[in-house]
Amino acid sequence: MQKNVDFRSFGLGAALTLSALALGCGGVETTGGDTSNPAPTPTTPAATPEPSTQAPAAAPEFPANSGQAAKPTIAYPAGPYGINVGSVAPDFVWMGFQNATLKNDVASMQVIRLADFYNPHVADDTYAPASPAEDDRLYTAELYGAGTPKPKALAIDIGSVWCGPCNQEAKTVLPPLYLKYKPLGGEFLLQLGDGADGGVPATPKDLFNWTKKYKVNFPATIDPDYKLGELFAANAWPANVIIDTRTMKIVYAVAGVPGDAYWAKFEKVLNAN
């Protein structure tokens, strides 16, 4: 009885060998006792075609207003980058609410990145953009306040849901200071690190509850990867960081609820611009 062979279970070489065995070594099915390998019939080589002298057809033109627009370049200072005081902070990207008082839908969180606050020409008297749309001193995102000035200094507050001092800072310290510094060119950015348990990253729901409870009206994010974690000692919550938005350099970092020295440094950055 002839046994069917599944050539797929063999390598290519094995499959060809088995085919040859089934048909005879010369690829001709054998009958009776004739097992000879007939010589191949000579063939005449095909003539090599002459190369074409015609120019290749031109590629068709794209219809007007078609194709994909070029990916926009995000302006940000060149490296090297670091997360130590004196270093240019990397252009970290998070998810959160650009302004939770306007939109805090967990299902449609917005991208927030440090480049959003980069303001290299804030103190450049020679800077003359052709139009307000090209003025990099102004926000373009609607929830940041499109057309309003970007900050001169950025204060990042890193807190956790379980942290008592973090809650107290959010409730009594930050709101009046934001009212004071926002008109002067200051911006705050909340980073919610842990959730209700230490070492467990905060969730979008945690951020929603936090911003609603404390009526946070400045950008707020979650940081499940603890990208800024090396700026402060483990379990030293809250932590606060100041960034000069002209250069995106980290100017100052402190663990715990910041005191007068921190805000004096923040004011110094504001006044330098």
N, C-alpha and C positions, 0 to 999 in steps of 0.2 A: 504494500500500500504506500502511495506517495504521501510524504509528510509535508504539510505546509510549513514554511519558515517565515517568520516575521522579521524581515530585514531591518526594521526600525530598531530592533534591540541590539543590533551590531553596529560597529563603526562602518564608515564608508568602504574602507578596504575589505573588511570582512564580507560586506554585502556583495561587492563586485566578485569576490572569490566564489561565494556560494552561487551566484548567477552563472558564473563560468562553469562550475561543476554541473549545474543542472542542464546547461545547453551544450557542453563539450568545450574543450580548451580553446577552439577557434571561434567560438560563438555560433557554431552551426549545430543544429540538433542532430544527433547521431541516430542511425537506425541499424538494427541487426547487429552484426559484429564489426561494422566499419567504424573504427575509432581513429581514422587518419585525420591529420590536421591539414586541410587543403591550403595551398599557397594563396595569398590574397591576390586579387585581380589588380594589375597595375592601373593607376589612374593618372590622368593628365592634370598637372597643377593648374589651378585657376589663374587667369591673368590678373596681375596687379593693376587696379584701376588708377588712371591718371589723376593727380590731385586737381581739385577744382580751382579754377582761376577767378571764380565769382566771389565778390565780397559778401560776407555774412549779412543776413537781413538785420536791419536795425530793430532794436527792442521797441515795442509799442510804448507810446507815451502814456503816463498816467492821466486819467481824466482829471479835470480841474477839481480841486477841493477833495481829492482822494488821497489814500495812503495814511500812514501813521505819523503823528506829530513827533518831533524829537523829544526825548525825555529831558525835562528841565534839569538844569544843574543847580544843586542846592549850595548856596554860598556858605562857607564855613572856613575858619582859619586852618592853615596847614599844620601838620604835626611837627615834631612828635607829640603824642598825647600821653596824658597820665591822669591819675586821680589823687594826686598829692597837691598840697598847697604850693602855688607857683607854677603848676602845670596847666597846659591847655586841656580842658575837659573834652573827652571824646564826644562826638555828636550822638549821645545816647538817644534811643527811640523807645517810647513807652506808649501805653494805651491809657486813656483816662477821659476826663472832661475838661475841655478848654475853658469853659465857664459853666459850672454846674447849675448856677441859678437860671441859665437860659436853656440848657439841654443836659440832662443827666440820665438818659436812657441807657441802661446797661447793655441792651441789644445793639446799640449803635455808638459805642465808645469811639472817641476820636484819637487820631495819632497825635502825640505830643513829642517833640524832639527839641534838643537844645538849640539847634539851628533856627528854630522859630524866634528865638530871642536875640540872635546875633545882630548887633547894631554898630558896624564898624565906622559909620560916618556921623555918628551922633554929635561929635564935637568938631567936625571938619567943615570949616567955613568956606572952603573952596569947592565943596561937593555941590553940583548943580544938575540934578536929574532932569531929563527932558520933559517928564510929566509926573504927576503924582503916582501913576500906576507903576513907574519905574523907580520910585523913591524907596530904597531899602531901609529907610528909617521908620517906615510905616508898616503896620500889620496888614496882611492881605486876607487872612482867615476871618470869616464873619464872626465867629464866636469869640475871637480875641478882640474884636472891635475893628473891622476893616477900615483902614484910613486913619487910625489913631496911632500915636507914636509908640514905637517899641521902647523897652526899658533901657535905662542907663546902667542899672544894677539889678541882679537877680538874687533873691534870697530863697534857698531851697530848704524846706522844713521836712525832715524825715521822721515819721512817727509810726506808731503801732496801735492797734485797737486795744490791746490789753494794757497798755502803758498809761498809768495814772497821770504823770506829768505831761504826757503828750495830749491827753484829753483836756487838761487844765490849760495848756498853752493854746490849744485850738479854740477854747471857749473864751478866755479872758485876755490873752496876750496878743495874739495875732490880729484879731479884728480891728482894734483901734490903731494898731501900727500900720495896717494896710491902708486904712483911711488917711493916715498921715503921709505915708510915703508914695502911694500911687500917683497923686497929682504932681509929685516932685520927680517922677521918672523911675520909681521903684516898682518892681514886680515880684510877687511871691509865687512859689511853686511847691505844692504839697506832694510828698512822696509817702504813700502808705506802704510800709514794709511788711510787718507781721499783721496777721489777723487777730482773732481772739486768743490764740495760743502762741506762745513764744516759739520762734523757729518755723512757723507755718505761714507761708506767704498770704497776704491779704488778697481777697477775691474782688471781682467787680461789684458784687453785692455789698461787701464791706465798704468799698469806696462810696457807693451810692448812699449807704446809711450814714457814713461819716459826713459827707458833704451836705446831706440834708439836715442832719442833727445840728451841725455848727454853721449852717448857711454859708458855706465856702463859696466865695465869688471870685476866686482866682484859679488858675490852672491846677488840676489835681490828677495824680496818676497812681497806679499801682506799680510795684517794682519786684515782680516775683523772682527775678534773677539777682536781686541785691547788687545792682551794678555800682552803686555808690558805697557799698558796705565797707570798703577799706578806708574810707575817710573817717570812720569813727570806731571806737572799741566795741567789741561784741557786747550786746545787751546794754549799751549805753544809749538809752533812748530818752528824749528825742535827740536828734543830731541836726545841726544847722550849718549851712554852707553858703558862702557869698561868692558870686561869679561876676566879674567885670565883663559886661556884654560887648564892650569894644573889642576885646581880645579873646573872650571866653576862657580867661584864666581863672583858676580857683584862687581867691584872695585870702579866704579865712574859713576855718572850720572849727566847730566847737561841739562837744557832747553836753547834753543837758539843756534845760531851758536857757536860752541866751540872755545875758545880762547887758549892762550899759556898754561894755567894751565892744561887744558884737555889733550893736546898733550904731555905735560911733564909727566903727569901721565901714559899715554899710553907708552911712552918710558921707564918709570920706570918698567912697567910690562915686556916689551920686554927684558930689560937688566937683569931682575931677573931670567930669564930662561936660 
